[in-house]
Amino acid sequence: MTFLHALVLGIVQGLTEFIPVSSTAHLFITSYLLGLPSDARTFSFNVIVQLGTVAAMLAFFWMDIWRIFKAFFLGVKHKRPFENFHARLGWLVIAATIPALVAGLLLQGFVKTMSGDPLLWAGIRLLVTALLLIFVEYFDKRNRTLESATWLDALSVGLFQVLAIFPGASRSGSTIAGGMIRGFDRPSAARFAFLMSAPILLAAGLYETVQVIIQPNTTEFLPILITGFVSSAVVGWFAIRWLMEYLRKHSLYVFAVYCLIAGFVVLLLK
């Protein structure tokens, strides 16, 4: 893997992590087109670039995260855990994290066996994502804001996060769909989805990073890993900003059409 490969893959990860088109599928496809082998180094790189987009999300939503963090612990300290919106949101984040955490632990072995044919699963998940986006857009009520979020909403987003543990799945597409099914407008569904997924993304990213660090010869590969991390973080921040603005006035149909076309192309490559 060269610095150019790292830059291209970092940009692809940054562009597709938050836009509902499956970043994992696009990393698989781009790696295939660049002729990169599915070895330990490529795995290590993919982990690091995904952590870069987690950093972008934390940076973009830092004010929300700080308010949630502060209100949550103040609520616990004063024995009024649901005193205000941000304190309640902190508990909803925990509730949304539990399904994906449990499913990830229970299905870890099964998911690894699915990863043996990444292009096949990338194509299938792109098609599934397209159908999911069409469904939620067609039946979308678009009349709720984040301030009305309940425990049932958090559980819904949490269950849709489970879909994202499978190869080629779109985490943003799945979780935004979970919010829209509960009647949130598009920007609120996206904001809710990203906040709900922050802990699981951060925990998974840090865990996989430790696995990368303990691999032999990681330090020799460090400059390329840093290139991928930085490029994915920078592009990812701008991608979130663009998406949040886009969803205020536009539907998800364009992403659904893209996923349909990309899914069929990937399956044809097989």
N, C-alpha and C positions, 0 to 999 in steps of 0.2 A: 504493500500500500504506500502511495506517495503522498506528498503534501497536497497535490492537486486532487487526488482521490478524496482526501480528508476534507478539503474545502467543499467539494461538490456534495459529498454525503452530508456534511454539516448543514449546508444550505437546504438540501432536500428535507432533512429532519426538521429544521426550523420552520420551513414553509408548511409542512404537512402534519405536524404534531397536534396543532390546535384546530386547524381547518378539518372538517369531518370527512377526510378522504383516506385515512389509515396511513400513519407515518411508517409503521412496521412494514406494511406491504410495499411502500415506496422505497424503503431501504433495501428490501429484498430485490426488488426490480432493478434499482440503480446499481447495486452490487453485481447483479447478474450481467447487466449491460456493460459494466466496466471490467468484467472478467475477473472479479475478486473471488478467491476461494472461500468456502464456508469453514474457516479454521478458527483457532482460538484468538488470533489477532483481530479478525473481523468481528468476532463476538465481543471482544473487549472494546473495540472501537464503537460498536453499536450501543453498548451500555453507556459509554461516556457521553456520546452525543445526545442520548436521551436524557441524561442528567443535566446537560446544558439547557435543554428546553424546560426542564423542571425549574432551573435557576431563573429562566426568563419569566416563567409564570409567577414565581414567588416575588420577583422584582416588580412585575406589572401590578399585582394585587397586594403589594406590601401594606398599603394603608388598610385595606379590608382585613388582612391577616392580623395586623397589629391590633386593630380594634376588637376583633374576635378573641385574640389571645388575652388581651388586657381585661375585657369584660368577663370572659370565662373564669379567670382566676379570681377576679374581684367578687364575682358572684358566689364562687365556692367559699372564699374567705369570709364573706358576710352572711353565708348560709341562705342566699337568695339566688340560686343557680339560674333561674329563668327570669331575672329581674328586667332585662331589656332585650332588644332585638339581637344585638351582637352576642350577648351571653347565650341566648337560646340557639343562635346559629352555631356556636361552638359545640354544643351538644348534638346538633343535627349533623355536623361534620363527623363526629365520632360514630353516630348511628349509621351514616352512609359508608363509613370505612369498613365496618364489621363484615358485611356480606362478601366483599371482594377479598378481604384478608383471609377469611375462613375458606372460601372457594380456592384461593391461590395455594393454600397449604394442602388442601385435600386433593386438588387436581394437578398438582405440580408434575407428577410422573406422566400423567396422561397428556398434558400439554407438551412436554418434551418429546413424546413420541410423534405428536402432530407436527413438530418442527422439522421432522426429517425430510419433508417435501415442501419447503417454504413457498415456492412459486404456486403450487397447487392451492395451498391454503390462502395465500395472498389473493389469488383470483376469486376464490369462493367467498372470502370475507368482504372483498370489495363489492361483489354482487349483493351480498346480504346487507351491507351498509346502505347501498343504493335503495333497496326495497324498504329498509327501515326508515330512511329519510323521507321517501315518498309517502309512506304511511302516516308518519307524524305530521308532515306538512299538510296533507289532505284533510286530516281530522283535527288539526290544531285549532284550539279555542282562542289562544292569544289574549287572555284577559286577566292574568295574574302577574304580580310583581314579587320580587324576592322577599319583601317584608311579610308576605302572607304564608311563608313556608312553614310546613308542619312536619311531624314525625313521619307521616305516611309519604310525604314528598321525599324526605331524606332516604327512606327505605327503597323507594322506587329508583332513585338515582343510584343507590348502592347496589341494587340488583342488576341494573344495567351496566354497572362497572364490571360485573362478573363476566359479561360478554367480552370485555376488553382483554382478558387474560389469554384468550385464544389467539394463535398466530394470525397476523394479518388483520386483526380487528381494529376498528377505529374507536379509540377511547373517547375522544371528543364527540364523535358521531353518536356513540351509544349513550353517553351520559346526557348530552343535550336532548336526545330523543326521550330519555327518561323524564327529564324536566318538562318537555313539551307535552308529553302524554298526561302529565298532571295539570296541564292548562296554563303553564307559564308562557309569557311572551318570549320571543326568541332571545333578546338580549339578557333577560332575567334567567332564562333556562341555561344560557351559556355561562353566565357569571356563577350561578348556582352549581352547575356541573364542574367548573374549574375549581371552585372552592372546596367542593365535596371530595374531589379527586386528589387534592394537594397532599394529604398525609400518606395515602397509599403510594403515590408516585414518588414522593421523597423517600419513604421507607424502602421501597423496591430499588430505587436508584442507588441509595447508599449501600444496601446489601450487595447488589451486583458489583458496585465499585470496589468493595472489599475483596470480592472474588477475583476481580481483575488485578488488584494490587499484589495479591499473593501468588499470581502466576509468574513463572520465570521470565526474565528479560523484559519486564514491563518498562523499566527505566529507559531502555534503548528506544522504546516505542513512544515515550512520553511526549516529544515535540509534536508528533502527528496526532496523538490523543488531544493535546491542548488545542491544536488547530481546529479539530472537529468540535470540541466543546465550545470554544469561543464563537465560531461561525454559527453553530446551532442556537446558541443563547441569543446572539444579536439578532439574527433573522427571526427567531421565535418570538422575541419581544414585539417586533414590528408586525408579525403575523397576527398576534393576539389583538393588537391595537386595530389593525385593519378589520379583523373579523367582528369585533364588538361594534364597530361603526357600520359595517356592512349589514349586520343582522337587524339594525334598527329600521331599515327600509326595504330589505330584500328577503326572499324566501330561500329555502334550502334546496330547491329543485335543481339549481345549477350544479351543486355538489353531487346530487343523486345521479344526474345524467353523466357527469364525469366518472363516477364510480362504476356505473354500468359499462361505459366504453372501456375504461381501464381494466375492469374485471374480465371482459371478454378477450381483450388483447393479451392479458397475462395467460389466460387459459389456452389461447392459441399458441403462445410461446412454448407451452408444454408439449 
